[in-house]
Amino acid sequence: MDADLIHKALANPLRREILAWLKAPEGFTQTHAAFDGGVPLSAIQVRSGLSQSTVSAHVASMIEAGLLVSKRVGSFLLLSRNEEVIAAFVREVVHGL
């Protein structure tokens, strides 16, 4: 776990919002139901209202920080939260200060 990368990723409000959306993926309704194990990047892009390239750049930062896990299924990139890394980061912040 690289705490500096996580801090950098969490400095952006959209990235925090994406993490919140993925915590309750039922908000993606039918899109999520079709994919067990993640939410398609395209669904996140639609929900954000931003361009595909902008959302991809934000997601790439979160994947690099270890906050998200990606899985390719056909032409879809599925994303889910990396709960282990998130929990370890929270523990470090709470107990490391």
N, CA, C and O atoms as a GROMACS GRO file, in nm:
protein
  388
    1MET      N    1   0.084  -0.117   0.000
    1MET     CA    2   0.000   0.000   0.000
    1MET      C    3   0.089   0.124   0.000
    1MET      O    4   0.179   0.138   0.083
    2ASP      N    5   0.062   0.213  -0.093
    2ASP     CA    6   0.136   0.339  -0.102
    2ASP      C    7   0.044   0.451  -0.056
    2ASP      O    8  -0.039   0.500  -0.132
    3ALA      N    9   0.059   0.491   0.070
    3ALA     CA   10  -0.029   0.592   0.129
    3ALA      C   11  -0.023   0.724   0.055
    3ALA      O   12  -0.124   0.794   0.046
    4ASP      N   13   0.092   0.760   0.002
    4ASP     CA   14   0.104   0.886  -0.072
    4ASP      C   15   0.019   0.884  -0.199
    4ASP      O   16  -0.048   0.982  -0.230
    5LEU      N   17   0.021   0.773  -0.272
    5LEU     CA   18  -0.063   0.761  -0.392
    5LEU      C   19  -0.211   0.765  -0.356
    5LEU      O   20  -0.291   0.823  -0.429
    6ILE      N   21  -0.246   0.704  -0.245
    6ILE     CA   22  -0.386   0.704  -0.202
    6ILE      C   23  -0.429   0.845  -0.164
    6ILE      O   24  -0.538   0.889  -0.202
    7HIS      N   25  -0.346   0.916  -0.090
    7HIS     CA   26  -0.379   1.054  -0.054
    7HIS      C   27  -0.398   1.139  -0.180
    7HIS      O   28  -0.492   1.218  -0.190
    8LYS      N   29  -0.308   1.120  -0.275
    8LYS     CA   30  -0.317   1.195  -0.402
    8LYS      C   31  -0.446   1.162  -0.475
    8LYS      O   32  -0.514   1.252  -0.526
    9ALA      N   33  -0.481   1.035  -0.480
    9ALA     CA   34  -0.604   0.994  -0.548
    9ALA      C   35  -0.727   1.049  -0.478
    9ALA      O   36  -0.822   1.092  -0.544
   10LEU      N   37  -0.726   1.049  -0.347
   10LEU     CA   38  -0.842   1.096  -0.271
   10LEU      C   39  -0.853   1.248  -0.264
   10LEU      O   40  -0.953   1.301  -0.215
   11ALA      N   41  -0.752   1.318  -0.314
   11ALA     CA   42  -0.757   1.465  -0.313
   11ALA      C   43  -0.859   1.519  -0.412
   11ALA      O   44  -0.898   1.636  -0.404
   12ASN      N   45  -0.902   1.436  -0.506
   12ASN     CA   46  -0.997   1.480  -0.608
   12ASN      C   47  -1.139   1.440  -0.569
   12ASN      O   48  -1.163   1.323  -0.540
   13PRO      N   49  -1.233   1.535  -0.568
   13PRO     CA   50  -1.371   1.504  -0.525
   13PRO      C   51  -1.440   1.399  -0.613
   13PRO      O   52  -1.519   1.319  -0.563
   14LEU      N   53  -1.414   1.400  -0.744
   14LEU     CA   54  -1.478   1.300  -0.831
   14LEU      C   55  -1.433   1.160  -0.792
   14LEU      O   56  -1.513   1.066  -0.792
   15ARG      N   57  -1.307   1.145  -0.760
   15ARG     CA   58  -1.256   1.012  -0.723
   15ARG      C   59  -1.320   0.963  -0.594
   15ARG      O   60  -1.353   0.845  -0.582
   16ARG      N   61  -1.339   1.053  -0.499
   16ARG     CA   62  -1.409   1.015  -0.375
   16ARG      C   63  -1.553   0.977  -0.407
   16ARG      O   64  -1.608   0.884  -0.348
   17GLU      N   65  -1.614   1.049  -0.498
   17GLU     CA   66  -1.752   1.020  -0.536
   17GLU      C   67  -1.761   0.883  -0.604
   17GLU      O   68  -1.854   0.807  -0.577
   18ILE      N   69  -1.668   0.852  -0.691
   18ILE     CA   70  -1.668   0.721  -0.758
   18ILE      C   71  -1.655   0.609  -0.654
   18ILE      O   72  -1.724   0.508  -0.664
   19LEU      N   73  -1.568   0.628  -0.555
   19LEU     CA   74  -1.556   0.527  -0.449
   19LEU      C   75  -1.688   0.510  -0.375
   19LEU      O   76  -1.727   0.398  -0.342
   20ALA      N   77  -1.757   0.620  -0.349
   20ALA     CA   78  -1.887   0.612  -0.282
   20ALA      C   79  -1.988   0.540  -0.370
   20ALA      O   80  -2.064   0.456  -0.321
   21TRP      N   81  -1.990   0.570  -0.498
   21TRP     CA   82  -2.083   0.502  -0.590
   21TRP      C   83  -2.057   0.352  -0.589
   21TRP      O   84  -2.151   0.272  -0.587
   22LEU      N   85  -1.930   0.314  -0.592
   22LEU     CA   86  -1.897   0.171  -0.597
   22LEU      C   87  -1.920   0.101  -0.465
   22LEU      O   88  -1.927  -0.022  -0.460
   23LYS      N   89  -1.931   0.177  -0.357
   23LYS     CA   90  -1.964   0.115  -0.229
   23LYS      C   91  -2.108   0.066  -0.229
   23LYS      O   92  -2.141  -0.032  -0.162
   24ALA      N   93  -2.193   0.134  -0.305
   24ALA     CA   94  -2.334   0.095  -0.319
   24ALA      C   95  -2.365   0.080  -0.468
   24ALA      O   96  -2.437   0.161  -0.525
   25PRO      N   97  -2.310  -0.025  -0.532
   25PRO     CA   98  -2.323  -0.039  -0.678
   25PRO      C   99  -2.466  -0.063  -0.726
   25PRO      O  100  -2.492  -0.056  -0.846
   26GLU      N  101  -2.559  -0.090  -0.633
   26GLU     CA  102  -2.698  -0.107  -0.677
   26GLU      C  103  -2.752   0.023  -0.736
   26GLU      O  104  -2.855   0.021  -0.804
   27GLY      N  105  -2.685   0.134  -0.712
   27GLY     CA  106  -2.723   0.262  -0.773
   27GLY      C  107  -2.706   0.260  -0.924
   27GLY      O  108  -2.758   0.348  -0.993
   28PHE      N  109  -2.634   0.162  -0.974
   28PHE     CA  110  -2.617   0.147  -1.119
   28PHE      C  111  -2.724   0.054  -1.177
   28PHE      O  112  -2.724   0.030  -1.298
   29THR      N  113  -2.812   0.003  -1.094
   29THR     CA  114  -2.926  -0.083  -1.128
   29THR      C  115  -2.895  -0.188  -1.233
   29THR      O  116  -2.813  -0.277  -1.209
   30GLN      N  117  -2.959  -0.179  -1.348
   30GLN     CA  118  -2.950  -0.285  -1.449
   30GLN      C  119  -2.808  -0.305  -1.499
   30GLN      O  120  -2.768  -0.418  -1.527
   31THR      N  121  -2.733  -0.199  -1.510
   31THR     CA  122  -2.597  -0.210  -1.561
   31THR      C  123  -2.514  -0.301  -1.471
   31THR      O  124  -2.443  -0.389  -1.519
   32HIS      N  125  -2.525  -0.279  -1.341
   32HIS     CA  126  -2.446  -0.359  -1.248
   32HIS      C  127  -2.499  -0.502  -1.239
   32HIS      O  128  -2.420  -0.596  -1.226
   33ALA      N  129  -2.629  -0.518  -1.247
   33ALA     CA  130  -2.688  -0.652  -1.233
   33ALA      C  131  -2.636  -0.746  -1.342
   33ALA      O  132  -2.629  -0.867  -1.320
   34ALA      N  133  -2.602  -0.691  -1.456
   34ALA     CA  134  -2.556  -0.775  -1.567
   34ALA      C  135  -2.414  -0.826  -1.545
   34ALA      O  136  -2.372  -0.921  -1.611
   35PHE      N  137  -2.339  -0.764  -1.455
   35PHE     CA  138  -2.199  -0.799  -1.434
   35PHE      C  139  -2.175  -0.831  -1.287
   35PHE      O  140  -2.177  -0.742  -1.202
   36ASP      N  141  -2.152  -0.957  -1.259
   36ASP     CA  142  -2.118  -0.995  -1.122
   36ASP      C  143  -1.970  -0.967  -1.103
   36ASP      O  144  -1.886  -1.025  -1.171
   37GLY      N  145  -1.938  -0.880  -1.010
   37GLY     CA  146  -1.798  -0.854  -0.983
   37GLY      C  147  -1.750  -0.717  -1.022
   37GLY      O  148  -1.630  -0.691  -1.017
   38GLY      N  149  -1.838  -0.629  -1.062
   38GLY     CA  150  -1.791  -0.494  -1.093
   38GLY      C  151  -1.892  -0.412  -1.170
   38GLY      O  152  -1.993  -0.463  -1.218
   39VAL      N  153  -1.861  -0.286  -1.181
   39VAL     CA  154  -1.944  -0.191  -1.255
   39VAL      C  155  -1.865  -0.151  -1.379
   39VAL      O  156  -1.746  -0.118  -1.368
   40PRO      N  157  -1.926  -0.152  -1.495
   40PRO     CA  158  -1.854  -0.114  -1.617
   40PRO      C  159  -1.807   0.032  -1.611
   40PRO      O  160  -1.878   0.119  -1.561
   41LEU      N  161  -1.690   0.055  -1.661
   41LEU     CA  162  -1.637   0.191  -1.669
   41LEU      C  163  -1.734   0.283  -1.741
   41LEU      O  164  -1.750   0.399  -1.704
   42SER      N  165  -1.799   0.231  -1.844
   42SER     CA  166  -1.894   0.313  -1.920
   42SER      C  167  -2.010   0.362  -1.834
   42SER      O  168  -2.061   0.472  -1.855
   43ALA      N  169  -2.053   0.281  -1.737
   43ALA     CA  170  -2.162   0.322  -1.648
   43ALA      C  171  -2.117   0.435  -1.556
   43ALA      O  172  -2.194   0.526  -1.526
   44ILE      N  173  -1.992   0.428  -1.512
   44ILE     CA  174  -1.938   0.535  -1.428
   44ILE      C  175  -1.927   0.663  -1.511
   44ILE      O  176  -1.957   0.772  -1.462
   45GLN      N  177  -1.885   0.649  -1.633
   45GLN     CA  178  -1.872   0.765  -1.722
   45GLN      C  179  -2.009   0.831  -1.743
   45GLN      O  180  -2.020   0.953  -1.736
   46VAL      N  181  -2.112   0.751  -1.768
   46VAL     CA  182  -2.245   0.806  -1.789
   46VAL      C  183  -2.294   0.876  -1.663
   46VAL      O  184  -2.347   0.987  -1.670
   47ARG      N  185  -2.277   0.813  -1.550
   47ARG     CA  186  -2.324   0.872  -1.424
   47ARG      C  187  -2.252   1.002  -1.392
   47ARG      O  188  -2.312   1.094  -1.336
   48SER      N  189  -2.124   1.011  -1.426
   48SER     CA  190  -2.047   1.132  -1.396
   48SER      C  191  -2.082   1.247  -1.489
   48SER      O  192  -2.070   1.364  -1.452
   49GLY      N  193  -2.124   1.214  -1.610
   49GLY     CA  194  -2.152   1.318  -1.709
   49GLY      C  195  -2.028   1.375  -1.774
   49GLY      O  196  -2.035   1.474  -1.846
   50LEU      N  197  -1.914   1.314  -1.748
   50LEU     CA  198  -1.787   1.361  -1.803
   50LEU      C  199  -1.745   1.276  -1.922
   50LEU      O  200  -1.804   1.170  -1.948
   51SER      N  201  -1.644   1.320  -1.993
   51SER     CA  202  -1.597   1.245  -2.110
   51SER      C  203  -1.531   1.115  -2.066
   51SER      O  204  -1.486   1.100  -1.953
   52GLN      N  205  -1.527   1.022  -2.160
   52GLN     CA  206  -1.467   0.891  -2.133
   52GLN      C  207  -1.320   0.906  -2.097
   52GLN      O  208  -1.272   0.839  -2.006
   53SER      N  209  -1.249   0.994  -2.166
   53SER     CA  210  -1.106   1.009  -2.138
   53SER      C  211  -1.081   1.069  -1.999
   53SER      O  212  -0.986   1.031  -1.931
   54THR      N  213  -1.167   1.161  -1.957
   54THR     CA  214  -1.153   1.221  -1.824
   54THR      C  215  -1.177   1.117  -1.715
   54THR      O  216  -1.099   1.107  -1.620
   55VAL      N  217  -1.284   1.040  -1.730
   55VAL     CA  218  -1.315   0.938  -1.630
   55VAL      C  219  -1.207   0.830  -1.630
   55VAL      O  220  -1.168   0.782  -1.523
   56SER      N  221  -1.159   0.792  -1.746
   56SER     CA  222  -1.053   0.691  -1.754
   56SER      C  223  -0.928   0.736  -1.681
   56SER      O  224  -0.863   0.656  -1.614
   57ALA      N  225  -0.893   0.864  -1.693
   57ALA     CA  226  -0.774   0.916  -1.624
   57ALA      C  227  -0.793   0.911  -1.473
   57ALA      O  228  -0.700   0.875  -1.400
   58HIS      N  229  -0.911   0.946  -1.425
   58HIS     CA  230  -0.938   0.940  -1.281
   58HIS      C  231  -0.934   0.796  -1.231
   58HIS      O  232  -0.875   0.768  -1.126
   59VAL      N  233  -0.995   0.706  -1.305
   59VAL     CA  234  -0.998   0.565  -1.267
   59VAL      C  235  -0.857   0.507  -1.267
   59VAL      O  236  -0.822   0.429  -1.178
   60ALA      N  237  -0.777   0.544  -1.366
   60ALA     CA  238  -0.639   0.493  -1.373
   60ALA      C  239  -0.561   0.534  -1.248
   60ALA      O  240  -0.482   0.456  -1.196
   61SER      N  241  -0.582   0.656  -1.202
   61SER     CA  242  -0.515   0.702  -1.081
   61SER      C  243  -0.557   0.620  -0.960
   61SER      O  244  -0.475   0.588  -0.874
   62MET      N  245  -0.684   0.585  -0.953
   62MET     CA  246  -0.735   0.507  -0.840
   62MET      C  247  -0.688   0.362  -0.847
   62MET      O  248  -0.665   0.299  -0.743
   63ILE      N  249  -0.675   0.309  -0.967
   63ILE     CA  250  -0.622   0.173  -0.982
   63ILE      C  251  -0.475   0.172  -0.941
   63ILE      O  252  -0.431   0.081  -0.870
   64GLU      N  253  -0.398   0.272  -0.986
   64GLU     CA  254  -0.257   0.281  -0.951
   64GLU      C  255  -0.237   0.290  -0.800
   64GLU      O  256  -0.143   0.234  -0.744
   65ALA      N  257  -0.328   0.363  -0.734
   65ALA     CA  258  -0.319   0.377  -0.588
   65ALA      C  259  -0.365   0.251  -0.516
   65ALA      O  260  -0.344   0.238  -0.395
   66GLY      N  261  -0.428   0.159  -0.587
   66GLY     CA  262  -0.475   0.035  -0.526
   66GLY      C  263  -0.615   0.044  -0.470
   66GLY      O  264  -0.662  -0.051  -0.407
   67LEU      N  265  -0.683   0.156  -0.492
   67LEU     CA  266  -0.819   0.174  -0.438
   67LEU      C  267  -0.924   0.096  -0.518
   67LEU      O  268  -1.027   0.057  -0.463
   68LEU      N  269  -0.897   0.075  -0.646
   68LEU     CA  270  -0.991   0.002  -0.732
   68LEU      C  271  -0.924  -0.120  -0.791
   68LEU      O  272  -0.803  -0.124  -0.810
   69VAL      N  273  -1.005  -0.219  -0.818
   69VAL     CA  274  -0.962  -0.341  -0.887
   69VAL      C  275  -1.035  -0.342  -1.020
   69VAL      O  276  -1.156  -0.316  -1.027
   70SER      N  277  -0.962  -0.370  -1.126
   70SER     CA  278  -1.025  -0.376  -1.258
   70SER      C  279  -1.019  -0.519  -1.312
   70SER      O  280  -0.927  -0.595  -1.283
   71LYS      N  281  -1.120  -0.551  -1.390
   71LYS     CA  282  -1.127  -0.685  -1.451
   71LYS      C  283  -1.188  -0.666  -1.589
   71LYS      O  284  -1.292  -0.604  -1.604
   72ARG      N  285  -1.121  -0.721  -1.690
   72ARG     CA  286  -1.170  -0.711  -1.827
   72ARG      C  287  -1.260  -0.831  -1.855
   72ARG      O  288  -1.221  -0.946  -1.833
   73VAL      N  289  -1.381  -0.803  -1.903
   73VAL     CA  290  -1.475  -0.907  -1.945
   73VAL      C  291  -1.523  -0.867  -2.084
   73VAL      O  292  -1.604  -0.776  -2.101
   74GLY      N  293  -1.471  -0.938  -2.184
   74GLY     CA  294  -1.503  -0.900  -2.322
   74GLY      C  295  -1.452  -0.760  -2.349
   74GLY      O  296  -1.335  -0.729  -2.328
   75SER      N  297  -1.542  -0.674  -2.395
   75SER     CA  298  -1.502  -0.536  -2.424
   75SER      C  299  -1.524  -0.443  -2.306
   75SER      O  300  -1.501  -0.323  -2.316
   76PHE      N  301  -1.569  -0.498  -2.192
   76PHE     CA  302  -1.599  -0.416  -2.076
   76PHE      C  303  -1.485  -0.418  -1.975
   76PHE      O  304  -1.421  -0.521  -1.954
   77LEU      N  305  -1.459  -0.303  -1.915
   77LEU     CA  306  -1.367  -0.294  -1.803
   77LEU      C  307  -1.454  -0.278  -1.679
   77LEU      O  308  -1.521  -0.177  -1.662
   78LEU      N  309  -1.453  -0.380  -1.594
   78LEU     CA  310  -1.533  -0.378  -1.472
   78LEU      C  311  -1.449  -0.329  -1.356
   78LEU      O  312  -1.332  -0.366  -1.341
   79LEU      N  313  -1.509  -0.245  -1.274
   79LEU     CA  314  -1.438  -0.185  -1.161
   79LEU      C  315  -1.508  -0.215  -1.030
   79LEU      O  316  -1.631  -0.216  -1.023
   80SER      N  317  -1.430  -0.240  -0.928
   80SER     CA  318  -1.483  -0.258  -0.793
   80SER      C  319  -1.382  -0.202  -0.694
   80SER      O  320  -1.265  -0.183  -0.726
   81ARG      N  321  -1.430  -0.176  -0.575
   81ARG     CA  322  -1.343  -0.123  -0.469
   81ARG      C  323  -1.249  -0.232  -0.418
   81ARG      O  324  -1.287  -0.349  -0.412
   82ASN      N  325  -1.130  -0.193  -0.383
   82ASN     CA  326  -1.036  -0.284  -0.320
   82ASN      C  327  -1.049  -0.263  -0.170
   82ASN      O  328  -0.977  -0.183  -0.111
   83GLU      N  329  -1.140  -0.336  -0.111
   83GLU     CA  330  -1.174  -0.315   0.031
   83GLU      C  331  -1.056  -0.340   0.124
   83GLU      O  332  -1.045  -0.275   0.228
   84GLU      N  333  -0.968  -0.434   0.089
   84GLU     CA  334  -0.852  -0.462   0.174
   84GLU      C  335  -0.760  -0.341   0.182
   84GLU      O  336  -0.716  -0.303   0.291
   85VAL      N  337  -0.732  -0.280   0.068
   85VAL     CA  338  -0.643  -0.163   0.066
   85VAL      C  339  -0.710  -0.046   0.136
   85VAL      O  340  -0.646   0.027   0.212
   86ILE      N  341  -0.839  -0.026   0.111
   86ILE     CA  342  -0.911   0.084   0.175
   86ILE      C  343  -0.908   0.068   0.327
   86ILE      O  344  -0.882   0.165   0.398
   87ALA      N  345  -0.933  -0.052   0.376
   87ALA     CA  346  -0.932  -0.077   0.521
   87ALA      C  347  -0.793  -0.055   0.579
   87ALA      O  348  -0.779   0.002   0.687
   88ALA      N  349  -0.690  -0.101   0.509
   88ALA     CA  350  -0.553  -0.083   0.558
   88ALA      C  351  -0.517   0.066   0.563
   88ALA      O  352  -0.451   0.110   0.656
   89PHE      N  353  -0.560   0.141   0.463
   89PHE     CA  354  -0.533   0.284   0.460
   89PHE      C  355  -0.604   0.354   0.576
   89PHE      O  356  -0.545   0.439   0.643
   90VAL      N  357  -0.730   0.319   0.599
   90VAL     CA  358  -0.805   0.379   0.710
   90VAL      C  359  -0.736   0.348   0.842
   90VAL      O  360  -0.722   0.436   0.927
   91ARG      N  361  -0.694   0.223   0.860
   91ARG     CA  362  -0.623   0.187   0.985
   91ARG      C  363  -0.496   0.269   1.002
   91ARG      O  364  -0.466   0.317   1.111
   92GLU      N  365  -0.421   0.286   0.893
   92GLU     CA  366  -0.296   0.363   0.900
   92GLU      C  367  -0.324   0.509   0.935
   92GLU      O  368  -0.252   0.568   1.016
   93VAL      N  369  -0.426   0.566   0.875
   93VAL     CA  370  -0.459   0.706   0.904
   93VAL      C  371  -0.505   0.721   1.048
   93VAL      O  372  -0.462   0.814   1.116
   94VAL      N  373  -0.590   0.632   1.095
   94VAL     CA  374  -0.646   0.642   1.230
   94VAL      C  375  -0.538   0.617   1.335
   94VAL      O  376  -0.530   0.689   1.435
   95HIS      N  377  -0.458   0.516   1.313
   95HIS     CA  378  -0.360   0.477   1.416
   95HIS      C  379  -0.222   0.537   1.396
   95HIS      O  380  -0.138   0.537   1.487
   96GLY      N  381  -0.199   0.588   1.277
   96GLY     CA  382  -0.064   0.640   1.247
   96GLY      C  383  -0.046   0.786   1.279
   96GLY      O  384   0.065   0.838   1.272
   97LEU      N  385  -0.153   0.854   1.315
   97LEU     CA  386  -0.140   0.998   1.342
   97LEU      C  387  -0.105   1.027   1.484
   97LEU      O  388  -0.091   1.144   1.522
   0.00000   0.00000   0.00000
